[in-house]
Amino acid sequence: MERQWSLEESTVVDAPPMVVYRLVSDLRNMGRWSPECRSVWVLRPPARTGTRFVGFNRRGPFAWFTLGQVIQARQDSEFTFDIGVLGLPIARWGYRFEPEGEGTRITEFWQDLRTGGWRARGADLLGTVFAGTNPARRVALNRAGMRTTLARIAQTVVSGV
């Protein structure tokens, strides 16, 4: 089976893009939405292009940290960040916000940055050892996680909490 390098999932939420963008770009919210991310530490919120942050993650008995940097923070349209560990690139994560009817279509996307060479092999190995996930399983876990995250974002929008 050929390795899948990218993935997207989307849902429609009942709020304008500005409201959804504000929720998602506050990286501290990721810990309550993502099934793997437990918390995010940002020195000076709100996050904007160039902001660096630390993510603390857990899945079952596995726990690990990641370092991130926001690479795109376009209010109302896109919020994207790169994730790495120990100087190795791991993934690009992002969200696009598009008006749809009275609400917003939010699309979460993921791109694997472990594309070749010793750095990619090292990142694959670290993912397997520390996160318990080899590259072949990562896509399925990410798809399930993205669906959970988007459902929780939608619930936050509905409940206003």
N, C-alpha and C positions, 0 to 999 in steps of 0.2 A: 504494500500500500504506500503510495506516495505521500510525503509529508505535506500537510496543509499549513500554509504560511500566514493566512489571515482569516478573519471571521467577523461577521456583523450580526447583530440582532436589534430589533426595534419594537417599539410600542408607542401608542398614542396616549398622552395624558391630558387631563382637562385643566390646562393652565397655559398662559401665554409663554412664549420662548424665554422672555426675560426672567420670569419666576423660576422656570426649570433650570435655566443657566445658573442663576444665583445659588440654587440648592446644590447642583452638581459641582460647581467650581469651588465650593467650600469643601475642600478635601477632607476635612475632619468628619464629614458625614459618611464617608465611604465605609467606616467601621460598622455602621449600623445597617448598611445595605448589602455589602458584599459577603458571600459566604466564606471567603478566605481572609479578607482584610479585617483585622480586628481594630486597628486604629491607625491614624495618620498624624504625624507631628509636623506642623508647619511653623517656622519661626515667627513670621509676620503675616498672618492672614489679612486680607483675602489673597488668594493665589492669583498671580498674573504671569505673563510670559517671562520666563527666566527663574521663577520661584522654584527653590529646591525643597524637598520634603523627604521624610522617612516614613515608610510603611511597615507596620508590624502585622505579620500574617500567621495564620494557623489553619491547618486542615488535619483533623484527627490528631495523632501524636506528633505531627511535624509542625515546627514553628520556625520562622525565618523572618529576616528583615530585608527590605529593599530600599534603594535610594532612587528618588524620582526627580524629574525636572519638567516643569510645564514648558511646552514648546509652542503652544498656540492657545491664546485666551481671547477669542473674539466674541464679545458679549452678544448673546442671542443667537449665535450661529455655530460655534465650535469651541470645544475645550479638549486639548490633547496634551498628554504627558508621556515621557519616556521613562522606563524602569530599568534599572540595572542593579548589579550587586558586585562588590569588590572590583569595580572598574570595568565589568563585563556587561555589554548591552544584552538585555533580555527581551523586552517587548515595548511596543508603542500601544498605548491605550487612549481612547478618546470617545467623545460624545459629540454628535451633531444635533442641532435643534432646528426643526423646520415647522413653520406654521401649518396646521392641518385642521380645517374647519374652525371650530372655536378653541381648539387646543394646540398641542405641539406633538409632532412626531419626534421622539428622541431615539437616536440610533447609537448604540454602543458598538465600538469597533476595536479590534485587536490585530496587531501585526507582530509576528515573530521576528525579532531582530538578530536571532542566532543563526546567521546565514552562511557561515563558512569559516574555515581556518581554525587555529588553535583556540581563539577566544570563544568561538561558538561551541566547540567541543567542551571547553571548560565550563561554559554556562550550562550546557546540557547536563553535564556531570553534577554540577552544583544543584540544579533543579531536581535531579533524581535523588541525590543524597539528602538535601535539606528540606525539600518540599514533597518528597515522595512521589514525584510525578515525572515519568520519562516523556520525551517529546511526542511519542505516539499517543499517549493518554491526555496530553495537555489540551488538545483541541476540544475533546468531549467534555472535559472538566470546565474549560472556559465557556463553552456554549451553555452548559447548565448554570454556571455561575452568572453569566450575563443575563439569562432569563430571570433568575432570582433577583439580581440587582435591579433590573428594570421594573419588575413587579413591585419591589420595595420602594423604589423611587415613586412610582405611580401611587402607591398607598400613602406615602408621605404627602404627596400633592393633594390627594383627596381628603386626608385627615387634617392637613394643615399643621402637622406637628413636626 
